[in-house]
């Protein structure tokens, strides 16, 4: 694969609409600890690094933010410490929808809505659990 400094390195990059991209980026950096990577068009689009992944905050266009009580997507991000991450997000006004909880599949997770209503699940691995132990089926062990 040819590297390109203009594009994030991640294989999958969610693009989320925000009514005010610069304000959203400032909030995502403060609340979630994301790192601003690249600005495009004076605030039209911004690439953000989140751990080993990437996300793009974009002016709406054809995309729209969720309406009240509506879920249009959810993005999952791995973090080192779910509890500390949740406390940071809450301190910056994030709406915590599900408190940090341990799950039988070996993850501790919490769910939050950002300032535009996008849903995020932050996850921390707590144990290496075989999928069959909690009802999953591993289809491709190489994937």
C-alpha positions as a Python dict, from the first residue, in 0.01 Angstrom:
ca = {
    (1, 'X'): (0, 0, 0),
    (2, 'X'): (132, 344, -92),
    (3, 'X'): (138, 585, 205),
    (4, 'X'): (-20, 927, 160),
    (5, 'X'): (37, 1202, 418),
    (6, 'X'): (-294, 1360, 315),
    (7, 'X'): (-496, 1059, 434),
    (8, 'X'): (-525, 891, 774),
    (9, 'X'): (-341, 559, 804),
    (10, 'X'): (-643, 364, 934),
    (11, 'X'): (-819, 120, 703),
    (12, 'X'): (-1162, 240, 821),
    (13, 'X'): (-1221, 610, 888),
    (14, 'X'): (-1566, 722, 1004),
    (15, 'X'): (-1674, 1063, 872),
    (16, 'X'): (-1916, 1237, 1109),
    (17, 'X'): (-2104, 1559, 1036),
    (18, 'X'): (-2098, 1851, 1277),
    (19, 'X'): (-2277, 2186, 1239),
    (20, 'X'): (-1966, 2372, 1363),
    (21, 'X'): (-1655, 2170, 1280),
    (22, 'X'): (-1399, 2388, 1463),
    (23, 'X'): (-1609, 2385, 1782),
    (24, 'X'): (-1663, 2009, 1751),
    (25, 'X'): (-1291, 1947, 1705),
    (26, 'X'): (-1204, 2157, 2009),
    (27, 'X'): (-1458, 1961, 2212),
    (28, 'X'): (-1347, 1617, 2082),
    (29, 'X'): (-985, 1702, 2166),
    (30, 'X'): (-1074, 1825, 2516),
    (31, 'X'): (-1336, 1563, 2608),
    (32, 'X'): (-1205, 1250, 2436),
    (33, 'X'): (-833, 1326, 2406),
    (34, 'X'): (-831, 1303, 2027),
    (35, 'X'): (-542, 1468, 1842),
    (36, 'X'): (-604, 1704, 1553),
    (37, 'X'): (-410, 1571, 1253),
    (38, 'X'): (-509, 1774, 945),
    (39, 'X'): (-737, 2070, 868),
    (40, 'X'): (-903, 2095, 529),
    (41, 'X'): (-1068, 2404, 387),
    (42, 'X'): (-1048, 2633, 690),
    (43, 'X'): (-1259, 2411, 913),
    (44, 'X'): (-1467, 2232, 649),
    (45, 'X'): (-1314, 1895, 746),
    (46, 'X'): (-1067, 1793, 1013),
    (47, 'X'): (-891, 1460, 1053),
    (48, 'X'): (-847, 1347, 1412),
    (49, 'X'): (-632, 1068, 1554),
    (50, 'X'): (-788, 855, 1827),
    (51, 'X'): (-545, 596, 1957),
    (52, 'X'): (-452, 382, 1659),
    (53, 'X'): (-760, 493, 1466),
    (54, 'X'): (-885, 801, 1289),
    (55, 'X'): (-1210, 992, 1246),
    (56, 'X'): (-1306, 1289, 1029),
    (57, 'X'): (-1524, 1573, 1154),
    (58, 'X'): (-1696, 1723, 853),
    (59, 'X'): (-1940, 1999, 767),
    (60, 'X'): (-2278, 1838, 705),
    (61, 'X'): (-2343, 1848, 331),
    (62, 'X'): (-2559, 1542, 261),
    (63, 'X'): (-2474, 1396, 602),
    (64, 'X'): (-2676, 1494, 905),
    (65, 'X'): (-2635, 1483, 1280),
    (66, 'X'): (-2874, 1265, 1482),
    (67, 'X'): (-3205, 1420, 1582),
    (68, 'X'): (-3328, 1410, 1943),
    (69, 'X'): (-3358, 1049, 2060),
    (70, 'X'): (-3223, 922, 1729),
    (71, 'X'): (-2920, 698, 1682),
    (72, 'X'): (-2763, 711, 1336),
    (73, 'X'): (-2431, 545, 1414),
    (74, 'X'): (-2198, 440, 1688),
    (75, 'X'): (-1820, 452, 1677),
    (76, 'X'): (-1612, 226, 1900),
    (77, 'X'): (-1269, 340, 2019),
    (78, 'X'): (-1016, 148, 2228),
    (79, 'X'): (-867, 335, 2524),
    (80, 'X'): (-619, 246, 2799),
    (81, 'X'): (-843, 334, 3095),
    (82, 'X'): (-1220, 344, 3042),
    (83, 'X'): (-1294, 489, 3387),
    (84, 'X'): (-1049, 779, 3352),
    (85, 'X'): (-1170, 841, 2996),
    (86, 'X'): (-1533, 850, 3112),
    (87, 'X'): (-1447, 1096, 3390),
    (88, 'X'): (-1268, 1323, 3140),
    (89, 'X'): (-1559, 1313, 2894),
    (90, 'X'): (-1812, 1381, 3170),
    (91, 'X'): (-1605, 1677, 3296),
    (92, 'X'): (-1633, 1828, 2947),
    (93, 'X'): (-2010, 1790, 2933),
    (94, 'X'): (-2043, 1460, 2747),
    (95, 'X'): (-2377, 1289, 2801),
    (96, 'X'): (-2286, 950, 2949),
    (97, 'X'): (-2551, 704, 2830),
    (98, 'X'): (-2405, 388, 2988),
    (99, 'X'): (-2159, 391, 3277),
    (100, 'X'): (-1837, 188, 3254),
    (101, 'X'): (-1940, -176, 3276),
    (102, 'X'): (-1755, -509, 3256),
    (103, 'X'): (-1888, -742, 2985),
    (104, 'X'): (-1853, -1122, 2960),
    (105, 'X'): (-1662, -1090, 2632),
    (106, 'X'): (-1362, -940, 2817),
    (107, 'X'): (-1424, -567, 2763),
    (108, 'X'): (-1504, -280, 2998),
    (109, 'X'): (-1705, -19, 2809),
    (110, 'X'): (-1908, 297, 2842),
    (111, 'X'): (-2130, 477, 2595),
    (112, 'X'): (-2154, 851, 2547),
    (113, 'X'): (-2316, 1108, 2318),
    (114, 'X'): (-2102, 1395, 2197),
    (115, 'X'): (-2209, 1758, 2155),
    (116, 'X'): (-2382, 1681, 1823),
    (117, 'X'): (-2550, 1361, 1946),
    (118, 'X'): (-2313, 1110, 1782),
    (119, 'X'): (-2280, 790, 1985),
    (120, 'X'): (-1940, 666, 2096),
    (121, 'X'): (-1848, 346, 2279),
    (122, 'X'): (-1511, 352, 2451),
    (123, 'X'): (-1369, 11, 2532),
    (124, 'X'): (-1082, -134, 2734),
    (125, 'X'): (-983, -500, 2712),
    (126, 'X'): (-988, -668, 3053),
    (127, 'X'): (-941, -1034, 2957),
    (128, 'X'): (-873, -1260, 2660),
    (129, 'X'): (-1201, -1452, 2636),
    (130, 'X'): (-1284, -1717, 2377),
    (131, 'X'): (-1592, -1606, 2179),
    (132, 'X'): (-1753, -1944, 2242),
    (133, 'X'): (-1746, -1870, 2618),
    (134, 'X'): (-2004, -1592, 2579),
    (135, 'X'): (-2206, -1711, 2278),
    (136, 'X'): (-1997, -1583, 1988),
    (137, 'X'): (-1861, -1784, 1696),
    (138, 'X'): (-1510, -1713, 1566),
    (139, 'X'): (-1549, -1747, 1189),
    (140, 'X'): (-1202, -1642, 1068),
    (141, 'X'): (-927, -1669, 1331),
    (142, 'X'): (-683, -1488, 1096),
    (143, 'X'): (-904, -1177, 1059),
}
